[in-house]
Amino acid sequence: MKIGIMCALESELLPLTREMAGVEKSTYLMRDFYSGTLDGKEVVAVVGGVGKVNAAITAQALILCYGAGTLLFTGIAGGLDDSLRIGDVVIGTQVLHHDLEMEWMNNGQFPGLPTDWFAPDQGLLDLCQGLGNNLHFGRIVSGEVFVTDAQRDGIIRRFHPLCVDMESAAVCQVCWFHKVPCLIIRSLSDNADDQPEGAFLENKDQSSLSAMGVTRAIVGRMPA
């Protein structure tokens, strides 16, 4: 089984590609796909770009064009729970759009499409157990906006998430349609508050390492 590993930013993926063996690069849809092995597992890794449309395009390419049978989306996010700290890692147990009503996506056209949230593959979730004290399990929300103080409180009141990003829900939605197991792994780079950009720039590299550390540990536990 080939494992697809996807990030939104180049800095999020670099810690992984440096550790892969036998890497071959190919380009499709203006994206570089890195195929090789990691801990003896067949892997294809890619930077998909920021936003839900970019994420959906890339996830679909991983599945249809590169044969990914499992998809891990890893990288950084903004924290929305005051009990969490920069560098903590969140595993998404419920993933949903904060800027689109989930029930509107179905409208009777797609039987079984979740109207509340997307849930991770239970087998992948089980692999995360015991991976560290800074690992948390909970809700992740996604939307087409870099969240700051202006949106933060409203999102917290409505959804009570641990963190927010701009891609995860779209990745889960694509995987649902293709019946491909997926897991969302996000490390906090900022608190989506009044100074998110400064914190993001200061912490993005270290937080990316935290997310990728958990991702690699999960890959290590997956069957060959």
Number of C-alpha atoms within 10 A of each C-alpha: 13 20 25 25 28 26 27 24 18 13 17 24 22 17 18 17 18 9 13 20 16 9 18 11 13 11 10 10 10 8 15 15 25 21 23 20 18 20 16 13 18 18 25 26 27 26 22 27 19 15 19 22 16 17 26 21 16 26 27 18 18 24 20 12 11 17 16 24 18 21 26 24 26 28 30 34 35 27 31 24 13 8 7 18 15 20 25 20 33 27 25 26 19 18 27 28 25 20 12 12 12 17 13 9 14 14 11 10 8 10 8 10 18 16 14 13 20 26 20 20 14 12 12 20 18 10 15 20 12 8 13 11 8 14 21 21 16 14 21 32 27 24 20 16 12 16 24 17 13 11 13 18 14 11 18 16 9 9 14 16 21 25 29 31 27 25 27 31 26 24 27 29 22 19 23 18 12 13 12 15 19 27 26 28 26 32 31 31 29 27 26 26 18 13 12 19 17 11 17 20 11 13 17 23 18 18 25 27 21 25 29 27 16 22 22 17 14 18 23 15 12 15 8 11
